[in-house]
Amino acid sequence: MKERGIFNKYNAFWLATILVIFGLLFGLIAAGVINQVYLTVLMGIGINIILAVSLNLIIGLTGQFSLGHAGFMCIGAYAAGVVMKNVSSSVGGVLLGMLIGILISVVVGLLVAGPTLRLRGDYLAIATLGFGEIIRIVILNMNITNGAAGMVLQKVVDWPLIYIMVVLTLVVILNFGRSAPGRACLAIREDEVAAEAMGINTTKYKIMAFVLGAVFASVAGSLYAGCYYVIKPDMFTFNKSIEILVLVVFGGMGSITGSVIAAIVIGFINIFLQSFSDIRMIVYGLALVCIMIFRPGGLLGTKEFSYSALYKKLTSKGASK
Amino acid sequence: MVQFLQQIVNGLSLGSIYALIALGYTMVYGIIKLINFAHGDIYMLGAYVGFICTVQLGLGFFPALIIAMVTCAIIGVVIEKIAYKPLRNATRIAALITAIGVSYFLEASTQKIMGTSAHSFPDVLGTQTFNVLGVVISMKQIIIFVVTILLMLLLQYVVQKTKIGRAMRAVSVDADAAQLMGVNVNATISYTFAIGSALAGAAGVLVGIYYNTVSPLMGLVPGIKAFIAAVFGGIGIIPGAMFGGFFIGIVETLVTGYGSSLYKDAVVYIILIIILIVKPAGLLGKNVKEKV
């Protein structure tokens, strides 16, 4: 590749894509094609994209199976909720809460990751599940969070903020995947023992990926608190972690593009299944089993969409003709 | 002191239920290295079968127990054949995700068929209580304890003395070698699922009687706690699961009795994390070095 640095044509394409989607959404909302109901669905999809992509960083890119993602979302949601209740119920309040949530998540993430990431595979899954539940139980028993009754909040977050956070998450995580630490994480996923033999400090990179994933889960939680009126500890149980897992598995473990597509597709499917919410869970369960049996790689496997690959494909086709 | 003994008695009856579920986890893990996440839901199905037998068919305690065990054994084998068998050679994560999917499916289907709300279980064993030196022991607790011990003895007999049991032990040590020796590995895995699921079904009926209630999501938390019990005792080791079950049951009732019931779940998770960090092979397990 001739272009180096961040000012190359592929990044210009990406910037254009981001702006076009933003403009499209802005136009459709201004024109009233996307009404309030669909806008809520879109915001939910945005939050799910952040959750799925951040879990994919842990499960897909690094190969560490975490079932405690909802716990970190819970931290973010309550950090934002507490700030909104006690300091200021505004976008600024949400952002301040988000920042506090990120700090707490980093500390808790380090506490969780340090000891548990020495475990492998299914043991790790159970340990993170335990930690996720402990986080939730602690929040459930605190006074400032209003316990099991939860907190009633105002809706202050609007869709542009969510859009910006989604883009930010994607940029950070995609670039992490292509950086030296990201490559180390991929090596750990492929073969931990071999990676260690190549001189990779596996514990360090596993913790790095886990904490980064936890931070974005917390960001998603803060956004959730800012736009859904009510947060309660039972929203962030182990079941929430499974819902995020479904997105990651459906899109393909290891494919960020897949997670984004899965979050969008399942978001729209959920609109149609809304009136049969009981059937939805049955379908989710069956889908997990069927994907694992018939297409264990999910929708996209570990493939990523990139403009540079597309460009190369198009130019090479032109040359061969 | 009387309060302490009372908590121990309550803990033993709760622990015997955890132990019964933990046995299924540990047997399945021992043989195919799969955390059968759906095991807790098999226990829930057992409770529902018991509920239908006693309420709608008007059967007594023992017929209901037997029917629940047989039904759960069949369900367990069917799940194994449909969902887990195609993934025998897949990664452990893939198998775990499948198990989570099965668990979701069973919960959601039960909610669809039986409704999301809890049903109350009839008092088929009476409410008679005995007072031993100030400690109140109910008839239910005695029967739960006795049934659990009998089932465990039966299981020990099956695993140690019968041909099926010997095949199970052989497969859990080395499936390929066992196959070369003429053991039918697939049939042995099915038997393991059948026995483990039958024990979970029995636990379901006992819990329904103990707490007088059944609900579609009742399997989730006890399932995870029973798994913790299995890990605590050393997963794959049958006496370990029994010991772990009683231990977790007693700890939970002591925390509820002396501390706060709100934290009882957190304490169990903390025990799990400590045991995983300090001695991942469990109390009765041996450490195995990883070979490349």
Interface residues (C-beta under 8 A of the other chain):
Chain A: F65 P115 T116 R118 L119 G121 D122 Y123 A125 I126 A127 L129 G130 F131 E133 I134 I137 V138 L140 N141 V193 F238 I242 L245 V249 D278 I279 R280 M281 I282 Y284 G285 L286 A287 L288 V289 M292 I293 P296
Chain B: I35 A83 P86 L87 A90 R92 I93 A94 A95 L96 I97 T98 I100 G101 V102 S103 Y104 F105 L106 E107 A108 S109 Q111 K112 T116 L220 I224 F227 I228 V231 S260 L262 Y263 D265 A266 Y269 I270 L272 I273 L276 I277 P280 E290 V292
